[in-house]
Amino acid sequence: MGVGATASAPALAVPGRTEAAAALEPRRRPGQTSMINVPYEPHRTVRVAIIGLGNRGNGMTKGWSAVPGCTVTAVCDIRADRAKRVADDLVKAGKPRPAEFGGSADSYAEMLKRDDIDLVYIATPWEFHYAQGRAALLAGKHVIVELPIATRLDELWDLVDTCEQTRRHLMLAENCSYGRSELAMLKMAHEGVFGDVTNGHGGYLHDLRALLFSDTYYTDSWRRLWHTRSIASFYPMHGLAPVAAAMDINRGDRMTTLRATATAAKGLADYRERFVPEGHPSWKETYINGDLITCMIETANGRTIRAEHEVSSPRPYSRINSLAGSRGLFEDYAGTSSTGGRVYFEPDHGDDSWRDFAPYRKEFDHWLWKKIGDDAANNGGHGGMDYVLQWRTVQQMRAGLVPDIDVYDSAAWCAPVPLSVMSLEKGGKPVAFPDFTRGAWVNLRLGLDSRMTEMPPV
């Protein structure tokens, strides 16, 4: 297996750039400049086009159509019937009918020729994210991509460069970064509650075995097939991103090295043996992705982050979401309260006893949740964080603000996918973490710890 994230997945590498070279910092082309602190141009209405209308894309379409000042103008899926069904549903909900595209693998390219699209939302299988995101940027659109934005280092660098060349933003649709507890944790960290933050722990731990073997949930079993062709940590971003934000990664600190470990690939084969009938297509597959992939990441300021991915074993869902410093720590998913978190920090606490996170989440609630929490609960999935992400993205575009999450954050949060492969192929030795900001990480700047702003009137 090469040092990219896949062994037999469709090759989407940029011609002329190898993975080894991509690990280094490529020079900017003449005239190419950073997108850091570059605001969106103001939009009276944000016109969204959607590529990929499976479970995720279909659900998020409803959220986009509910945000004030946002309209869905086009929808696309390789299966044309999905585009028609989503368009029908929008009309039933009293929304304008979007243009429909579908029927072939390149239908999205025809859609991108339209001039009534400001933002493209991509929710296709992972192997298509890079090519579709890049095409949308080159078509002059801003882009928001489901996890990950790309699976190879050369692809991540090319998306950074393409953003800088086109002057269009691309961001990871990292909804967990807008979770209520995650944003409260960030605010507590930035207000010094935990003292000097020294370490964090996050990931994606979710028993997906039944869904992975479902014949209908993941179209063409695309997600299970990744376990047959890669040893990467596929999906640590939900836990990594909130911890990175609390540590001001790319805003005063940066990730410098990563080393990975992997347990044996046992879970999927064991589940198949017990629950999947003989003759099912999966019996022709060999699973090579370890059940638990752990990435230990070091930062320039001497912090450590442990990022994990595990979807092949029986366990309750968790993103872990823990942050610690010289005066205490926070742990989520502890089962101590309805907020799911517990805290322990000086001088409030002692006697080796955890405290309920609930009163602290109320005290440190992010302004976004104070402002639109009720709307989020009514319009968005995953506890409302999906809608908060969508509302905030539309607000920033309509008001001409700098995005909370930029392409540099997105590339850094997704880099453990290929870096974990590189480390595992070297027996778990550390590998260098690229600096996608090209040195600008040393400068403090706002991100998810944004100041309160209003949604422009419709």
C-alpha angles and dihedrals in degrees: 000000000000125000092264119096096259139052103194105002118119109292110239099165120143111254114253098018121097127203091246092054091044090061087067125068109270117214120252116250117245110286094014112128138177123279093210111129091002108140127218115258106254116265124199088205126009110227111203129198120194128211114194121030104194123117095307100038093047093050095046092049089069090052095050091051091052098055114100112253094016129109132180106231102172139018129193139186133158085240105066093201090066092056090051093048093050091047090050091051092052091052090049088053090055096257128131114270111255124221111265127226129176149103100101141051092252099045088111090064090060090048092052090062090072119106095210095076124096101163130029118205114200122201103159128123114297097256091065100047098089098048094043094045092049092048091052092051091050088050088059098255131129112239140212116187132192117238122328112023088201139349102220133061094233089053092050091051091047092053089051091050093044091053090051092047097046095037089228126128126239120188137179113247090234099166094173089065085068095048114128096238093041093054092046089051090052092050092048090051094049091048091054100249091138095040113225105000110231108167146006140192127206142144149129115281111170132145100233098160096114092047093045090057094041113114092214111033101068107036111242088356089277096159096049090049091062087067089061097054110032142049093199131128091250105189118014094130099096090065099029098052099059091047091048091051092051089052093050093241108189086011103075100332136044140195110258110174138016132195124183139203129191134197120219119286099251110125104073096044091048092050091047092052092053104036113017118084120237112262093041111133091243091071088075091058132094116205117218103165112104117244093235121029114187123192119195109200127190125201134212090251093055099261125136130216125193111204120185140188125194128154103144104074137066110268142121117269116270141161089190092215103188131160128182139183146161094293103037148305149253126223125188128199090038094131094229098123145356088277089059096226143101133197139198122183141143138286093014098053140046144139091078089280126139119226129216113263094214100091092045093050088053092049095047098035111151116246091242092062092044090052104040106011093117092048090048092054091052099043110029141064129229094048093311098301092114091060093044088056092048096044092049093048092051092045092053092049094046094046096041095242132157111262118254090222118038135183091270092057090044094052093046094049091050097043093088087072095071095023091059089056091050092050095045091050087055093052095263096308117152119266128199118264112224120238102227091183091062093227100324092107090090092072119088114229140154122272128148087350087077129165118249114270133170129247106245112249116265 
